[in-house]
């Protein structure tokens, strides 16, 4: 060793020094750094776990949202269908009601026309009969002679006599 | 009756036949002779209206008939009303017999209307 220029005592002293330095550094510096690194590693791990958890949560929320949307879509569809059905029913009711009213108006109109027609017929008939009566009186007054008048009177007297004799 | 009057009467009778009223429309003297009322039996005056003046024979015949119907003799009050057209109208109290052509035409009119 001496031929190599290495002093054993010096080497020993240096080894001891190195050991002391390693010990001191191990106690004072290396361990805190390891602790810090460990802590950082744990924090990163926790962060990753949290991120993963959040992603899961987000996926769950997305699924839930999708389900809710689907339910809402279905409900809105049902509501829309119901509204359409009600609208159709109301339309049918309104049409039926309008149809019925129209029928009533037509029936009433027909009855009124019939009544007016009948009334007109009666009025015309009355006027014709009155006119015929007047004409008959006029014609008979002019055409019945005095002889005819007495024939009628005597006929009525004969009839009265017959009735009187029967009674 | 003249030809026109006969034509008119025939026309009316044809119409009545079509309407089915020919039998019932023209009243006969018998149907016009209602039962003599109690009040009429107490009356002593009979009013007879005719389209032309009655002859004495007609008056006498009527007086006899009315006396038999009412039950005692009545005094005949006659008067002429040309609006009757023909026939007679007799009134004793509230008892009235109208055999005048005007009355018959009016009855026909009422039935036809």
Interface residues (C-beta under 8 A of the other chain):
Chain A: X122 X125 X126 X129 X130 X132 X133 X135 X136 X137 X139 X140 X141 X142 X143 X144 X146 X148 X149 X150 X152 X153 X154 X156 X157 X159 X160 X161 X163 X164 X167
Chain B: X1 X2 X4 X5 X8 X9 X12 X28 X29 X30 X33 X50 X51 X52 X54 X55 X58 X61 X62 X65 X68 X69 X82 X83 X85 X86 X87 X88 X97 X99 X101 X102 X105 X106 X108 X109 X112 X113
